[in-house]
Amino acid sequence: NRKEKLRIFQLLFLITGVSVIFFTFLQSKKFQSEKIILENLQKKINEEILKQGSNENSTFYNVKYSGLDIEGNRYTISSKETVNSDNENVVNMRGVLAVFYFKDDTELNISSDKAIYNNKTLDIKFVDSVKCFYENSELYAGEAEFLNSKNSLSISDNVKIIDSKGTIFADKLTFDI
């Protein structure tokens, strides 16, 4: 009698376990068959991919890079549009905003129409309508190039610095960082 009850419980546990596994498997198959992207949207995506198939340069929108420089300062570089170049480490950016957060709790904000960023060496060249804001100073230029690999900063093309101490105009400024 006791053995029969034990066997009945074992059989019930076995049936319950097998049914749980079976229904779980059915549910996973059901979820796999559901479409995440609507068919017409998928067709548009596939058409766009085919159009760009011969073009090796890919365009991405609202891209953001972040990391630490050699000195351990945090930075973020974001752009409205980014296009990969022939060099896999270099990207061409449009509508660029870079923020450098220094260890002394100050921030340097740089914006420009275009930039060329090397995500391996962390070098970046800002081009066209370069604007920099640091504490109470403003800098305007046509081009600014930060070479992290050489620890240098070069600012050129109609440089204008506005500070509480006065305004400075220059053709080119070079800093050894």
C-alpha positions in Angstrom: 0.0 0.0 0.0 2.7 2.4 0.9 4.7 1.4 -2.2 1.7 2.0 -4.4 1.3 5.5 -2.9 5.0 6.2 -3.5 4.7 5.0 -7.1 1.6 7.2 -7.7 3.4 10.3 -6.4 6.5 9.5 -8.5 4.3 9.0 -11.6 2.5 12.3 -10.8 5.8 14.2 -10.5 7.1 12.6 -13.7 3.9 13.6 -15.6 4.0 17.1 -14.1 7.7 17.5 -15.0 7.2 16.3 -18.6 4.2 18.6 -19.1 6.1 21.6 -17.8 9.0 20.9 -20.2 6.5 20.3 -23.1 4.5 23.5 -22.5 7.7 25.5 -22.1 9.0 24.2 -25.4 5.7 25.1 -27.1 5.7 28.6 -25.7 9.3 29.2 -26.8 8.3 28.0 -30.4 5.4 30.4 -30.3 7.6 33.4 -29.3 10.1 32.5 -32.0 7.5 32.5 -34.7 6.2 36.0 -33.7 7.7 38.7 -35.9 9.5 41.6 -34.2 9.6 43.8 -37.3 6.6 44.4 -39.5 6.9 42.9 -43.0 6.7 46.2 -44.9 9.3 47.8 -42.6 11.5 44.7 -43.2 11.1 45.2 -46.9 12.1 48.8 -46.7 15.2 47.9 -44.7 16.2 45.2 -47.1 15.8 47.6 -50.1 17.9 50.2 -48.3 20.6 47.5 -47.6 20.5 46.5 -51.3 20.9 50.1 -52.4 23.9 50.6 -50.2 25.3 47.1 -50.9 28.0 48.4 -53.2 28.8 51.3 -51.0 31.3 50.2 -48.3 30.8 53.3 -46.2 28.0 53.0 -43.7 26.1 55.9 -42.3 24.9 55.9 -38.7 22.9 58.5 -36.9 23.1 59.9 -33.3 26.4 58.1 -32.5 28.1 58.6 -29.2 31.7 57.6 -28.2 32.9 57.7 -24.6 36.0 56.7 -22.8 39.1 57.8 -21.0 42.1 59.6 -22.5 45.7 58.8 -21.7 45.6 61.0 -18.5 42.5 59.3 -17.2 40.1 62.1 -18.0 36.6 61.1 -19.2 35.2 62.3 -22.5 32.1 61.8 -24.7 32.0 62.6 -28.4 28.6 62.6 -30.1 27.5 63.3 -33.6 24.2 63.6 -35.5 25.7 61.6 -38.4 28.7 59.3 -38.7 30.1 57.8 -41.9 32.7 55.0 -41.8 35.8 55.7 -43.9 38.0 53.3 -45.8 40.2 53.0 -42.7 38.2 50.9 -40.1 39.5 53.0 -37.2 38.5 56.4 -38.7 35.0 57.9 -38.8 33.8 61.1 -40.4 31.3 62.9 -38.2 28.8 65.8 -38.8 27.1 67.8 -36.1 29.7 67.1 -33.5 29.6 67.8 -29.8 32.5 66.7 -27.5 32.7 67.1 -23.8 35.9 66.5 -21.8 35.5 66.0 -18.1 38.8 66.8 -16.3 39.9 65.5 -12.9 39.7 69.0 -11.4 35.9 68.9 -12.1 36.0 71.3 -15.0 34.5 70.7 -18.4 35.6 71.6 -21.9 32.8 71.6 -24.5 33.7 71.6 -28.2 31.2 71.7 -31.1 31.8 71.8 -34.8 30.1 71.1 -38.1 32.4 68.2 -39.0 35.1 66.1 -37.3 37.4 63.2 -38.2 37.8 60.8 -35.2 40.3 57.9 -34.9 38.8 55.5 -32.4 42.1 53.6 -32.1 44.5 56.5 -31.4 41.7 58.8 -30.0 42.9 61.6 -32.2 40.2 64.0 -33.4 40.1 66.8 -35.9 37.3 69.3 -35.6 36.5 71.2 -38.8 34.2 74.1 -39.7 32.6 76.4 -37.1 34.6 75.1 -34.2 33.4 76.5 -30.8 35.0 75.7 -27.5 33.7 76.7 -24.0 35.9 76.2 -21.0 35.0 77.9 -17.7 34.5 81.6 -18.6 36.4 81.5 -21.9 35.2 81.0 -25.4 37.2 80.0 -28.5 36.1 80.2 -32.1 38.1 78.8 -35.0 37.9 77.0 -38.4 39.8 74.0 -37.2 41.0 72.3 -34.0 43.0 69.1 -33.9 43.7 67.1 -30.7 46.4 64.5 -31.3 46.1 62.2 -28.2 48.9 60.1 -29.7 51.3 63.0 -29.7 49.9 64.9 -26.7 49.3 68.1 -28.8 46.5 70.5 -29.6 46.6 72.7 -32.7 43.9 75.4 -33.3 43.9 77.3 -36.6 42.0 79.3 -39.2 40.8 82.6 -37.8 41.2 81.8 -34.1 39.4 84.1 -31.7 39.5 83.7 -27.9 37.1 85.7 -25.7 38.0 85.8 -22.0 37.3 88.0 -19.0 40.9 89.4 -19.5 40.3 90.4 -23.1 40.0 89.1 -26.7 42.8 87.5 -28.6 43.0 86.9 -32.4 45.5 84.5 -33.9 46.2 82.5 -37.1 47.3 79.4 -35.2 47.8 78.2 -31.7 49.8 75.1 -30.8 49.9 73.5 -27.4 52.1 70.7 -26.1 49.9 68.9 -23.6 
